[in-house]
Amino acid sequence: MADQKHVVVFVRRRSWRCWLTSRFLGRMGYRFETIDATNDSRLRSWLAHHTGSEKMPYVFIDHRPVGGLSEIWALERSGALEYLVSGGV
């Protein structure tokens, strides 16, 4: 994708859902930054405070919390993921 919003995926090592999320976004052609929060309790606490969730992975698009794997799949099925990543919001 030539021009897209900044996408960040917070992950934990050895997480199947984190791996699937990264693989899915890569296969869709999106560029994204991966941040490993496995051993960073302060980062996980910050995520929980800002997202209301302690689950991983957690995806942010242009600094907006979007959700985890289930939310990304739902956005893709509805066509909204491309819209969000391409800057439609």
SULWOJO-V379127 format. One record per residue. N is the residue number from 1. RES is the residue in one small letter. PSI is psi as a letter, one per 30 degrees, with the letter a starting at -180 (999 if undefined). OMEGA is omega in radians with two decimals (* if undefined). D_LAST is the distance of its C-alpha to the last C-alpha in Angstrom with 2 decimals. Layout:
# SULWOJO-V379127
<<N:RES:PSI:OMEGA:D_LAST> <N:RES:PSI:OMEGA:D_LAST>>
This chain:
# SULWOJO-V379127
<<1:m:k:-3.01:16.51> <2:a:e:-3.10:17.01> <3:d:j:-3.10:13.82> <4:q:l:3.07:11.44> <5:k:l:3.10:9.80> <6:h:k:-3.13:12.62> <7:v:k:3.12:13.61> <8:v:k:3.11:16.49> <9:v:j:3.06:18.76> <10:f:k:-3.03:21.41> <11:v:l:2.94:24.50> <12:r:k:3.08:28.15> <13:r:l:3.09:30.89> <14:r:h:3.09:32.70> <15:s:k:3.13:29.93> <16:w:e:-3.13:29.65> <17:r:e:3.11:26.15> <18:c:e:3.12:24.98> <19:w:e:-3.13:26.66> <20:l:e:-3.14:25.19> <21:t:e:3.12:21.59> <22:s:e:3.14:22.23> <23:r:e:-3.14:24.08> <24:f:e:-3.13:21.51> <25:l:e:3.10:18.67> <26:g:e:3.14:21.32> <27:r:f:3.10:22.50> <28:m:f:3.10:19.08> <29:g:g:3.14:19.25> <30:y:k:2.99:16.57> <31:r:k:-3.14:17.74> <32:f:l:3.08:17.72> <33:e:k:3.10:19.82> <34:t:k:3.09:22.14> <35:i:j:-3.13:23.59> <36:d:j:-3.14:26.76> <37:a:g:-3.06:27.27> <38:t:e:-3.05:30.52> <39:n:g:-3.09:32.90> <40:d:i:-3.08:30.75> <41:s:e:3.11:31.22> <42:r:e:3.10:29.58> <43:l:e:3.12:26.34> <44:r:e:3.09:26.52> <45:s:e:3.10:27.25> <46:w:e:3.12:24.26> <47:l:e:-3.13:22.01> <48:a:e:-3.14:23.77> <49:h:e:-3.07:23.35> <50:h:f:-3.09:19.58> <51:t:f:-3.07:18.72> <52:g:g:-3.08:21.68> <53:s:k:3.07:22.78> <54:e:g:-3.08:25.36> <55:k:l:3.06:24.59> <56:m:k:0.11:23.96> <57:p:l:3.00:22.08> <58:y:k:-3.05:18.94> <59:v:k:3.01:15.72> <60:f:k:3.05:13.20> <61:i:j:-3.11:10.06> <62:d:h:3.10:9.55> <63:h:g:3.10:11.95> <64:r:k:3.09:10.37> <65:p:k:-3.10:12.99> <66:v:e:-3.14:12.30> <67:g:a:-3.11:15.96> <68:g:a:-3.07:18.87> <69:l:e:-3.11:20.25> <70:s:e:3.14:20.34> <71:e:e:3.11:16.70> <72:i:e:3.11:15.79> <73:w:e:3.14:18.31> <74:a:e:3.10:17.09> <75:l:e:3.12:13.49> <76:e:e:3.14:15.28> <77:r:e:-3.11:17.66> <78:s:f:-3.10:15.17> <79:g:f:-3.07:13.30> <80:a:f:-3.11:9.96> <81:l:e:3.12:10.62> <82:e:e:3.13:10.65> <83:y:e:3.14:7.34> <84:l:e:-3.06:5.87> <85:v:e:-3.12:8.60> <86:s:f:3.07:8.50> <87:g:g:3.14:5.47> <88:g:f:-3.11:3.79> <89:v:999:*:0.00>>
